[in-house]
Amino acid sequence: MTETTVTSPKLDATWPGSANAVGRWLGQCLTLAEMELRKLRRDPTELLTRAIQPALWLLVFGEVFTRLRAIPTGDLRYLDFLAPGVLAQSVLFIAIFYGIAVIWERDLGLVHKLLVSPASRAALVLGKALSAGVRALSQACIVYLLAWLLGVKLNWHPLALAGVALTVLLGAAVFSTFSLIIACIVKTRERFMGIGQILTMPLFFASNAMYPVAIMPDWLKAVAHINPLTYEVDALRALMIQGGATTYGIGVDFAVLLLVLAALTTVSSRLYPNLAR
Amino acid sequence: MKILETTGLTRRFGDLTAVDHLDLTVDEGEIFGLLGPNGAGKTTVIKMLTTLLPPSAGSATIAGFDVRRQPARVRAAIGYVPQLVSVDGALSGYENLLIFAKLYGVPRTLRRQRIAEALDFSGLSEAARREVRGYSGGMVRRLELAMAMLHRPRLLFLDEPTGGLDPVARQAVWRQVRLLAREYGMTIFLTTHFMDEADNLCGRVAILNLGRLAAGGSPAELKRSLGHADATLDEVFAHFTGHSLEIEHDGNYRDISQTRRNLARLG
């Protein structure tokens, strides 16, 4: 170690010009996502344990309700109707508990280290959102596999698949950013777990994931309409399933998700530095 | 040239004044030590200087940039190794370096060479591909120093760099810190509550007690000021703060549980 040869002793930590600000900003987001991908590659067991829940929903709930024909889903078989909902649900579960990982990073010193880097706060937050998206995409592969095994009529058109991937990324980004905001406020794992559990079920049930909004009582309809998950499921239903249709239009779905993401990112960029105080 | 300058730097948490009108200067190229027992406000000072915590009053400039008004410029000029563990245990040493090289904007053409050099510098070339959770505490610290040098910061902040390390690992960290100052010309700002560490490493120290500056100068000057030739830095400390480090405050519950957790995590 004492024999170290110093090849570039010049201290050149510099202030980058504004010329390629956007590229640098995107680079910072992608770097955080790359970090997540590398972790996932080193320990893929989580992917398998996370596959259990969607498998149960599709296999047990889906199969039984398909036989019952209790839920009016138009021309779609119930299982086909449910598959996008289950995909959205597993994305939601991954994303909403993402704050735990951030609290973990805080208990170590990683958050401090990230916040002292030249990366912008918004880039750090969106990088985290993209990381959740990476995880969510790996989960989407598993849901597709399960759905295909159960005979769900999936739409394999490349554009439809790309649309699903984009929706999954957006959905994961929305709910992980929301999760980050909660993490910044509660700051401890114990409190976070409680709140996370309180939130997930209402978000899931007050959406069109398992049944159409049309059959809901009015008060629940109102809740479902302000629930971003509804728009995520709506887009997924149109893109993922042969013969699937959107209620609000894919343009509206994406617009709502993007707007919510922009608002949540703005708030969490402001709150994120609190984690290091 | 002054690379760091604070004037009346103050931080309050509710009724508690953690840092009270601190005036400090650090020259380019020196190893500067901020000494004090746990709870003296050392970490609060570092957090304000690294832009993590806004000051309640007063100002600080680093490399000519104001920490409050130009935080992004300050961040681009400094490196920081927090007291807590700041590497990702689920990644290899190499991957940790790669991610931070990218995040710190080390140009693509320099990345590979810088990482190789940092690994060599910290004696981690052989362990580079192993997951960090298998590293010893000393190896983790050396990796953190390696990460902090990737972007060649002008000023490097080290918060309790040898906390929880055994004597051999401490020596290795000291060697590394000295090399960063000598070979790279980096200015080092470190906090410690170990007097031998300050004596060994620092050209100049400041003693912080209950958020206030109690004394400052080179270790030799401070010892001389006590009036007898063979004074130790421990005695200097006791003289200026009114208590010895041996009966230091133990830190609060959170500090202790966190330190223990981190040590346990590192195995």
Interface residues (C-beta under 8 A of the other chain):
Chain A: M1 T2 T4 T5 V6 T7 S8 P9 K10 L11 D12 A13 T14 W15 P16 R24 G27 Q28 T31 L32 E34 M35 R38 K39 R42 D43 D107 L108 G109 L110 H112 K113 L114 L115 V116 S117 P118 A119 S120 P273 A276 R277
Chain B: K47 T50 T51 L52 L53 A72 R73 R75 A76 A77 I78 G79 Y80 P82 Q83 L84 V85 S86 V87 D88 A90 L91 E95 I99 F100 K102 L103 Y104 G105 L110 Q113 R114 E117 D120 F121 S122 G123 E131 M147 H151 R152 P153 R154 A172 R175 Q176 L179 E183 Y184 G185 M186 Q258 R261 N262 R265
